[in-house]
Amino acid sequence: MVGARLTSPTVSPAEGGAMPKPSDQAKAAFTKLVPGEPAVTLRPMFGNLAAFVNGNMFAGLFGEDLFVRLSEDDSAAVRKQGGRDFEPMPGRAMRGYVTVPSTWRAKPHAVKGWIKIALELIRQLPPKVPASRKAAAKKT
């Protein structure tokens, strides 16, 4: 069918090949949920908004959906509550990331807990080296 939108419970589809954009309300709600500590940064990611610690992404928006990076056990718990695998493109799941239930703005306390868990998990990773520094290191 022309113009039909394919959906599945494990996909956050990009309509017509374009990245979905979050509303101003979703961005404001997400910003309030992310801890305001110096090591945490918010920056645009493919027209959306994401939270990083030491250069590693731990949470973000994809349109109106909020996703977090969690352990497999924690991701399973989020799925049991109505979450789903985070697939920005059908069939292209981002391993380790899960989309929280769509009621995230109405239940900020629960989501704030998942964001805190994601932050603590990703804080343990080594800092991400920017691509420009990686390229410079390879040349020398």
C-alpha positions as CSV (number, residue, x, y, z in Angstrom):
1,M,0.0,0.0,0.0
2,V,1.3,3.4,-0.9
3,G,1.5,5.7,2.1
4,A,0.8,3.0,4.6
5,R,2.6,3.2,7.9
6,L,4.1,-0.1,9.2
7,T,4.2,-0.5,12.9
8,S,5.1,-3.2,15.4
9,P,5.5,-3.3,19.1
10,T,9.3,-3.3,18.8
11,V,9.7,-0.4,16.4
12,S,9.7,3.4,16.6
13,P,9.4,4.0,12.9
14,A,10.8,7.0,11.1
15,E,7.9,8.1,9.0
16,G,8.7,8.4,5.3
17,G,12.4,7.9,6.0
18,A,12.6,11.2,8.0
19,M,13.6,11.3,11.6
20,P,10.6,12.1,13.9
21,K,11.0,15.3,15.9
22,P,10.1,15.7,19.5
23,S,7.6,18.4,20.6
24,D,8.7,21.3,22.7
25,Q,6.7,19.7,25.6
26,A,8.6,16.4,25.2
27,K,11.9,18.2,25.2
28,A,11.0,20.2,28.3
29,A,9.8,17.1,30.1
30,F,13.0,15.2,29.2
31,T,15.2,18.0,30.3
32,K,13.6,18.1,33.7
33,L,14.2,14.3,34.1
34,V,17.9,14.4,33.3
35,P,20.1,15.0,36.3
36,G,21.6,18.5,36.3
37,E,25.2,17.6,37.2
38,P,28.3,18.9,35.5
39,A,29.3,15.6,33.9
40,V,25.9,15.3,32.1
41,T,25.4,17.1,28.8
42,L,22.3,17.4,26.6
43,R,22.8,17.8,22.9
44,P,20.9,17.3,19.7
45,M,21.1,13.9,18.1
46,F,19.5,13.5,14.6
47,G,17.0,16.3,15.3
48,N,16.1,14.9,18.7
49,L,17.7,15.4,22.1
50,A,20.0,13.1,24.0
51,A,21.8,13.0,27.4
52,F,25.5,12.0,27.6
53,V,28.0,11.3,30.3
54,N,31.7,11.3,29.4
55,G,30.6,11.3,25.7
56,N,28.5,8.2,26.0
57,M,24.7,8.4,25.5
58,F,22.5,7.1,28.3
59,A,19.1,8.5,27.4
60,G,17.3,10.4,24.7
61,L,14.2,11.3,22.7
62,F,13.1,9.8,19.4
63,G,10.1,11.9,18.4
64,E,7.8,11.6,21.5
65,D,9.4,8.4,22.7
66,L,12.0,8.3,25.5
67,F,14.7,5.7,25.5
68,V,17.4,4.7,28.0
69,R,20.4,2.4,27.9
70,L,20.1,-0.3,30.5
71,S,21.4,-3.8,31.3
72,E,19.5,-6.7,29.8
73,D,17.8,-7.4,33.2
74,D,16.7,-3.8,33.6
75,S,15.6,-3.6,29.9
76,A,13.4,-6.7,30.5
77,A,11.8,-5.0,33.5
78,V,11.0,-2.0,31.4
79,R,9.5,-4.2,28.6
80,K,7.3,-5.9,31.2
81,Q,5.9,-2.5,32.1
82,G,5.0,-1.7,28.5
83,G,8.4,-0.6,27.1
84,R,9.8,-2.0,23.8
85,D,13.1,-2.4,22.1
86,F,14.5,0.8,20.6
87,E,14.6,0.6,16.9
88,P,15.1,3.9,15.2
89,M,14.8,2.1,11.9
90,P,12.8,-1.1,11.5
91,G,15.0,-4.1,11.9
92,R,17.9,-2.0,13.3
93,A,17.6,-2.3,17.1
94,M,20.1,-0.4,19.1
95,R,21.5,-3.0,21.4
96,G,21.3,-2.0,25.1
97,Y,18.6,0.6,24.5
98,V,14.9,0.3,25.4
99,T,12.0,2.7,24.9
100,V,10.1,3.3,28.1
101,P,6.3,3.1,28.1
102,S,4.6,6.0,26.2
103,T,3.1,7.2,29.5
104,W,6.5,8.5,30.5
105,R,5.5,12.2,30.9
106,A,2.5,11.3,33.1
107,K,4.7,9.1,35.3
108,P,8.0,11.1,35.7
109,H,9.0,9.5,39.0
110,A,9.2,6.0,37.5
111,V,11.1,7.2,34.4
112,K,13.5,9.3,36.5
113,G,14.5,6.1,38.2
114,W,15.3,4.4,34.9
115,I,17.3,7.5,33.8
116,K,19.3,7.4,37.0
117,I,20.1,3.7,36.5
118,A,21.1,4.3,32.9
119,L,23.4,7.2,34.0
120,E,25.1,5.1,36.6
121,L,25.6,2.2,34.2
122,I,27.1,4.4,31.4
123,R,29.1,6.4,33.8
124,Q,31.2,3.2,34.3
125,L,32.2,3.1,30.7
126,P,35.5,4.7,29.6
127,P,35.1,8.2,28.2
128,K,34.4,8.3,24.5
129,V,37.2,9.8,22.4
130,P,35.9,12.2,19.7
131,A,36.3,10.9,16.2
132,S,38.7,13.8,15.3
133,R,41.1,12.7,18.1
134,K,40.9,9.1,17.0
135,A,41.9,10.0,13.5
136,A,44.8,12.2,14.7
137,A,46.1,9.4,16.9
138,K,46.1,7.0,14.0
139,K,48.2,9.4,11.9
140,T,51.0,9.6,14.5
